[in-house]
Amino acid sequence: MLTYLDFERPIAELENRIADLRKTADNGEVDVEQEIRRLEVKTKKLLRDTYSKLTPWQKAQVARHPERPHFKNYVEGLTEEFIPLAGDRAFADDQAIVGGLATIDGRKVVLMGHEKGDDTASRLKHNFGMAKPEGYRKAIRLMKLADRFGLPVVTLVDTPGAFPGVQAEERGQAEAIARATEQCLELKVPMVSVIVGEGGSGGAVAIAAANKVLMFEHAIYSVISPEGCASILWRTSDKAADAAEAMRITAKHLKELGVIDRIVKEPLGGAHRDPAKAISRLKDAVLEEVDALSGMDEREILSQRRSKFLEMA
Protein backbone atom coordinates (compact mmCIF):
# COMPACT_ATOMS: atom_id res chain seq x y z
CA MET A 1 0.00 0.00 0.00
CA LEU A 2 1.29 3.44 -0.97
CA THR A 3 2.59 5.62 1.85
CA TYR A 4 1.09 9.12 1.72
CA LEU A 5 2.94 12.25 2.77
CA ASP A 6 1.27 14.84 5.01
CA PHE A 7 0.47 17.23 2.16
CA GLU A 8 -1.10 14.37 0.19
CA ARG A 9 -3.98 13.78 2.61
CA PRO A 10 -6.69 15.13 0.24
CA ILE A 11 -5.32 12.83 -2.47
CA ALA A 12 -5.29 9.91 -0.04
CA GLU A 13 -8.94 10.49 0.84
CA LEU A 14 -9.98 10.42 -2.81
CA GLU A 15 -7.93 7.33 -3.63
CA ASN A 16 -9.25 5.51 -0.58
CA ARG A 17 -12.77 6.40 -1.66
CA ILE A 18 -12.08 4.96 -5.11
CA ALA A 19 -10.71 1.77 -3.53
CA ASP A 20 -13.87 1.41 -1.41
CA LEU A 21 -16.07 1.89 -4.48
CA ARG A 22 -14.11 -0.74 -6.40
CA LYS A 23 -14.85 -3.23 -3.62
CA THR A 24 -18.52 -2.41 -3.97
CA ALA A 25 -18.30 -2.87 -7.72
CA ASP A 26 -16.66 -6.27 -7.23
CA ASN A 27 -19.72 -7.39 -5.30
CA GLY A 28 -21.80 -6.78 -8.42
CA GLU A 29 -24.63 -5.24 -6.41
CA VAL A 30 -24.22 -1.59 -7.46
CA ASP A 31 -22.97 0.02 -10.69
CA VAL A 32 -20.43 2.60 -9.51
CA GLU A 33 -18.19 2.81 -12.57
CA GLN A 34 -19.34 6.30 -13.49
CA GLU A 35 -18.61 7.60 -9.98
CA ILE A 36 -15.19 5.89 -10.00
CA ARG A 37 -14.30 7.54 -13.31
CA ARG A 38 -15.38 10.93 -11.98
CA LEU A 39 -13.27 10.52 -8.86
CA GLU A 40 -10.26 9.32 -10.88
CA VAL A 41 -10.40 12.46 -13.02
CA LYS A 42 -10.68 14.58 -9.88
CA THR A 43 -7.78 12.74 -8.23
CA LYS A 44 -5.52 13.15 -11.23
CA LYS A 45 -6.23 16.87 -11.38
CA LEU A 46 -5.59 17.26 -7.66
CA LEU A 47 -2.36 15.28 -7.96
CA ARG A 48 -1.19 17.43 -10.87
CA ASP A 49 -2.11 20.67 -9.10
CA THR A 50 -0.43 19.58 -5.86
CA TYR A 51 2.83 18.47 -7.48
CA SER A 52 3.05 21.49 -9.75
CA LYS A 53 3.49 23.82 -6.78
CA LEU A 54 5.45 21.84 -4.20
CA THR A 55 7.52 23.88 -1.77
CA PRO A 56 11.23 23.02 -1.35
CA TRP A 57 10.41 21.33 1.96
CA GLN A 58 7.67 19.24 0.36
CA LYS A 59 10.13 18.24 -2.38
CA ALA A 60 12.53 17.15 0.35
CA GLN A 61 9.80 14.87 1.70
CA VAL A 62 9.18 13.42 -1.77
CA ALA A 63 12.93 12.91 -2.31
CA ARG A 64 13.04 10.90 0.92
CA HIS A 65 9.91 8.86 0.23
CA PRO A 66 10.63 5.27 1.32
CA GLU A 67 9.06 3.85 -1.84
CA ARG A 68 11.17 5.78 -4.32
CA PRO A 69 13.36 3.48 -6.43
CA HIS A 70 16.59 2.38 -4.75
CA PHE A 71 19.92 1.51 -6.34
CA LYS A 72 18.98 -2.16 -6.63
CA ASN A 73 15.82 -1.14 -8.53
CA TYR A 74 17.87 0.97 -10.93
CA VAL A 75 20.21 -1.95 -11.52
CA GLU A 76 17.23 -4.15 -12.39
CA GLY A 77 15.62 -1.53 -14.63
CA LEU A 78 18.68 -0.02 -16.31
CA THR A 79 21.03 -2.91 -16.95
CA GLU A 80 21.09 -6.15 -18.89
CA GLU A 81 24.05 -7.32 -16.81
CA PHE A 82 25.57 -6.14 -13.54
CA ILE A 83 28.68 -7.60 -11.91
CA PRO A 84 29.08 -6.15 -8.38
CA LEU A 85 32.61 -5.43 -7.16
CA ALA A 86 33.14 -5.26 -3.41
CA GLY A 87 35.63 -3.76 -0.99
CA ASP A 88 38.22 -1.00 -0.93
CA ARG A 89 41.19 -3.42 -0.82
CA ALA A 90 42.21 -1.86 2.49
CA PHE A 91 39.62 -2.15 5.26
CA ALA A 92 36.13 -3.43 4.40
CA ASP A 93 33.21 -3.47 1.98
CA ASP A 94 30.91 -0.54 2.70
CA GLN A 95 27.39 -1.49 1.65
CA ALA A 96 26.22 2.15 1.58
CA ILE A 97 27.87 2.48 -1.83
CA VAL A 98 27.30 -0.35 -4.28
CA GLY A 99 29.03 -0.56 -7.63
CA GLY A 100 30.36 -2.73 -10.38
CA LEU A 101 30.56 -3.41 -14.10
CA ALA A 102 27.30 -3.01 -16.00
CA THR A 103 25.82 -3.16 -19.46
CA ILE A 104 23.15 -0.56 -20.27
CA ASP A 105 21.49 -1.02 -23.65
CA GLY A 106 24.65 -2.64 -24.98
CA ARG A 107 27.01 -0.01 -23.56
CA LYS A 108 29.66 -1.14 -21.06
CA VAL A 109 29.95 1.17 -18.05
CA VAL A 110 31.01 1.30 -14.42
CA LEU A 111 27.82 1.88 -12.43
CA MET A 112 27.78 2.84 -8.77
CA GLY A 113 25.55 4.60 -6.29
CA HIS A 114 24.17 4.88 -2.80
CA GLU A 115 21.83 2.19 -1.49
CA LYS A 116 19.61 3.14 1.45
CA GLY A 117 17.71 -0.14 1.84
CA ASP A 118 13.95 -0.57 1.84
CA ASP A 119 13.20 -2.32 5.15
CA THR A 120 14.68 -2.30 8.65
CA ALA A 121 17.22 -5.06 8.01
CA SER A 122 18.46 -3.71 4.68
CA ARG A 123 18.58 -0.12 5.97
CA LEU A 124 20.86 -1.22 8.77
CA LYS A 125 22.95 -3.27 6.35
CA HIS A 126 23.39 -0.29 4.01
CA ASN A 127 23.67 2.23 6.87
CA PHE A 128 20.79 4.28 5.41
CA GLY A 129 22.96 5.20 2.43
CA MET A 130 25.54 7.01 4.57
CA ALA A 131 28.96 5.89 3.40
CA LYS A 132 32.07 5.52 5.54
CA PRO A 133 35.66 6.11 4.30
CA GLU A 134 35.87 2.60 2.89
CA GLY A 135 32.81 3.34 0.74
CA TYR A 136 34.48 6.31 -0.90
CA ARG A 137 37.71 4.36 -1.28
CA LYS A 138 35.74 1.64 -3.02
CA ALA A 139 34.33 4.33 -5.33
CA ILE A 140 37.88 5.50 -6.06
CA ARG A 141 38.92 1.93 -6.89
CA LEU A 142 36.00 1.56 -9.30
CA MET A 143 36.74 4.88 -10.99
CA LYS A 144 40.37 3.89 -11.49
CA LEU A 145 39.17 0.61 -12.98
CA ALA A 146 36.95 2.55 -15.39
CA ASP A 147 39.91 4.69 -16.43
CA ARG A 148 42.08 1.63 -16.99
CA PHE A 149 39.58 -0.02 -19.31
CA GLY A 150 38.12 3.10 -20.92
CA LEU A 151 34.63 2.67 -19.51
CA PRO A 152 32.22 5.58 -18.87
CA VAL A 153 31.21 6.08 -15.23
CA VAL A 154 27.57 6.46 -14.20
CA THR A 155 26.74 7.29 -10.58
CA LEU A 156 23.36 7.47 -8.83
CA VAL A 157 23.32 9.71 -5.78
CA ASP A 158 20.86 9.20 -2.92
CA THR A 159 22.32 9.96 0.50
CA PRO A 160 21.55 12.26 3.42
CA GLY A 161 25.34 12.67 3.69
CA ALA A 162 28.47 10.81 4.65
CA PHE A 163 28.36 8.85 7.90
CA PRO A 164 29.18 11.29 10.75
CA GLY A 165 30.29 8.71 13.33
CA VAL A 166 33.52 8.82 15.34
CA GLN A 167 34.78 5.61 13.71
CA ALA A 168 34.47 7.16 10.25
CA GLU A 169 36.41 10.23 11.33
CA GLU A 170 39.10 8.02 12.86
CA ARG A 171 39.50 6.24 9.53
CA GLY A 172 39.83 9.48 7.57
CA GLN A 173 36.34 10.41 6.39
CA ALA A 174 37.22 13.91 5.18
CA GLU A 175 40.32 12.71 3.34
CA ALA A 176 38.40 9.89 1.66
CA ILE A 177 35.69 12.28 0.44
CA ALA A 178 38.31 14.72 -0.87
CA ARG A 179 40.18 11.92 -2.66
CA ALA A 180 36.97 10.62 -4.24
CA THR A 181 36.07 14.10 -5.48
CA GLU A 182 39.61 14.49 -6.85
CA GLN A 183 39.34 11.15 -8.63
CA CYS A 184 36.07 12.26 -10.28
CA LEU A 185 37.81 15.36 -11.62
CA GLU A 186 40.81 13.38 -12.88
CA LEU A 187 38.86 10.76 -14.81
CA LYS A 188 39.84 10.52 -18.46
CA VAL A 189 36.55 8.82 -19.34
CA PRO A 190 33.06 10.37 -19.49
CA MET A 191 31.22 10.62 -16.18
CA VAL A 192 27.47 11.16 -15.73
CA SER A 193 25.92 11.53 -12.29
CA VAL A 194 22.25 11.62 -11.36
CA ILE A 195 20.76 12.94 -8.12
CA VAL A 196 17.91 10.45 -7.80
CA GLY A 197 16.76 11.27 -4.27
CA GLU A 198 18.77 13.14 -1.65
CA GLY A 199 22.08 14.69 -2.58
CA GLY A 200 23.54 15.51 0.79
CA SER A 201 26.76 17.46 1.29
CA GLY A 202 30.23 16.08 0.50
CA GLY A 203 28.81 12.58 0.73
CA ALA A 204 27.05 13.30 -2.55
CA VAL A 205 29.68 15.46 -4.28
CA ALA A 206 32.30 12.74 -3.73
CA ILE A 207 30.71 10.68 -6.52
CA ALA A 208 28.96 13.50 -8.39
CA ALA A 209 31.76 15.78 -9.67
CA ALA A 210 30.87 14.68 -13.19
CA ASN A 211 30.89 16.00 -16.75
CA LYS A 212 27.10 16.04 -16.65
CA VAL A 213 25.00 16.18 -13.50
CA LEU A 214 21.35 15.23 -13.91
CA MET A 215 18.66 15.50 -11.28
CA PHE A 216 15.22 14.03 -10.87
CA GLU A 217 12.45 16.62 -10.83
CA HIS A 218 11.60 16.10 -7.15
CA ALA A 219 15.10 15.28 -5.86
CA ILE A 220 17.08 17.66 -3.62
CA TYR A 221 20.78 18.61 -3.60
CA SER A 222 22.33 20.66 -0.82
CA VAL A 223 25.42 21.34 1.25
CA ILE A 224 23.55 20.32 4.42
CA SER A 225 20.12 18.91 5.22
CA PRO A 226 17.33 21.44 5.86
CA GLU A 227 17.10 20.17 9.45
CA GLY A 228 20.84 20.56 9.96
CA CYS A 229 20.83 24.07 8.54
CA ALA A 230 17.86 25.06 10.73
CA SER A 231 19.60 23.66 13.83
CA ILE A 232 22.65 25.82 13.13
CA LEU A 233 20.84 29.04 12.20
CA TRP A 234 17.79 28.91 14.48
CA ARG A 235 18.86 26.31 17.05
CA THR A 236 15.81 24.21 16.18
CA SER A 237 14.96 21.76 13.43
CA ASP A 238 11.39 23.09 13.46
CA LYS A 239 12.56 25.73 10.97
CA ALA A 240 13.55 23.10 8.39
CA ALA A 241 10.95 24.36 5.89
CA ASP A 242 12.40 27.88 6.09
CA ALA A 243 15.91 26.51 5.65
CA ALA A 244 14.87 24.47 2.61
CA GLU A 245 13.41 27.58 1.01
CA ALA A 246 16.52 29.66 1.69
CA MET A 247 19.04 27.05 0.51
CA ARG A 248 17.54 26.64 -3.00
CA ILE A 249 17.77 22.86 -2.93
CA THR A 250 15.36 22.00 -5.75
CA ALA A 251 16.20 20.91 -9.29
CA LYS A 252 14.70 24.09 -10.75
CA HIS A 253 16.82 26.35 -8.55
CA LEU A 254 20.00 24.35 -9.10
CA LYS A 255 19.52 24.33 -12.87
CA GLU A 256 19.20 28.14 -12.78
CA LEU A 257 22.39 28.35 -10.71
CA GLY A 258 24.28 26.07 -13.11
CA VAL A 259 24.98 23.44 -10.45
CA ILE A 260 23.18 20.76 -12.47
CA ASP A 261 22.86 20.36 -16.22
CA ARG A 262 19.54 18.64 -16.77
CA ILE A 263 16.28 17.88 -14.99
CA VAL A 264 14.72 14.45 -15.54
CA LYS A 265 10.94 14.66 -15.32
CA GLU A 266 9.26 12.27 -12.90
CA PRO A 267 5.92 10.50 -13.38
CA LEU A 268 2.91 12.40 -12.06
CA GLY A 269 2.99 12.20 -8.27
CA GLY A 270 6.69 11.36 -8.04
CA ALA A 271 8.96 8.43 -8.91
CA HIS A 272 7.51 6.36 -6.07
CA ARG A 273 4.12 6.22 -7.84
CA ASP A 274 5.52 4.70 -11.03
CA PRO A 275 9.11 3.48 -10.49
CA ALA A 276 9.27 1.68 -13.87
CA LYS A 277 8.43 4.85 -15.81
CA ALA A 278 10.86 6.90 -13.71
CA ILE A 279 13.69 4.44 -14.35
CA SER A 280 12.88 4.34 -18.08
CA ARG A 281 13.10 8.14 -18.32
CA LEU A 282 16.34 8.10 -16.38
CA LYS A 283 17.81 5.47 -18.69
CA ASP A 284 17.01 7.53 -21.80
CA ALA A 285 18.57 10.66 -20.28
CA VAL A 286 21.73 8.89 -19.07
CA LEU A 287 22.34 7.14 -22.40
CA GLU A 288 21.86 10.40 -24.28
CA GLU A 289 24.48 12.11 -22.13
CA VAL A 290 26.92 9.18 -22.23
CA ASP A 291 26.67 8.98 -26.02
CA ALA A 292 27.25 12.73 -26.39
CA LEU A 293 30.33 12.62 -24.16
CA SER A 294 31.73 9.52 -25.86
CA GLY A 295 32.51 11.63 -28.91
CA MET A 296 35.01 13.71 -26.92
CA ASP A 297 38.69 12.86 -26.49
CA GLU A 298 40.45 12.63 -23.09
CA ARG A 299 41.66 16.23 -23.11
CA GLU A 300 38.19 17.58 -23.91
CA ILE A 301 36.59 15.42 -21.22
CA LEU A 302 39.02 16.65 -18.55
CA SER A 303 38.78 20.27 -19.66
CA GLN A 304 34.98 20.30 -19.80
CA ARG A 305 34.62 18.76 -16.33
CA ARG A 306 37.16 21.00 -14.64
CA SER A 307 35.81 24.16 -16.28
CA LYS A 308 32.30 23.26 -15.18
CA PHE A 309 33.22 23.16 -11.51
CA LEU A 310 35.71 26.06 -11.59
CA GLU A 311 32.94 28.29 -12.94
CA MET A 312 30.92 27.60 -9.78
CA ALA A 313 33.70 28.80 -7.50
Secondary structure, DSSP 4 states (H G I P E B T S, - for coil): -PPPPGGGHHHHHHHHHHHHHHHHHHHTSS--HHHHHHHHHHHHHHHHHHHHT--HHHHHHHHT-TTS--HHHHHHHH-SEEEE----SSS---TTEEEEEEEETTEEEEEEEE---SSHHHHHHTGGG---HHHHHHHHHHHHHHHHHT--EEEEEEES-S---HHHHHTTHHHHHHHHHHHHHH-SS-EEEEEEEEEEHHHHHTTT--SEEEEETT-EEESS-HHHHHHHHTSSGGGHHHHHHHHT-BHHHHHHHTS-SEEEPPPTT-TTT-HHHHHHHHHHHHHHHHHHHHTS-HHHHHHHHHHHHHTT-
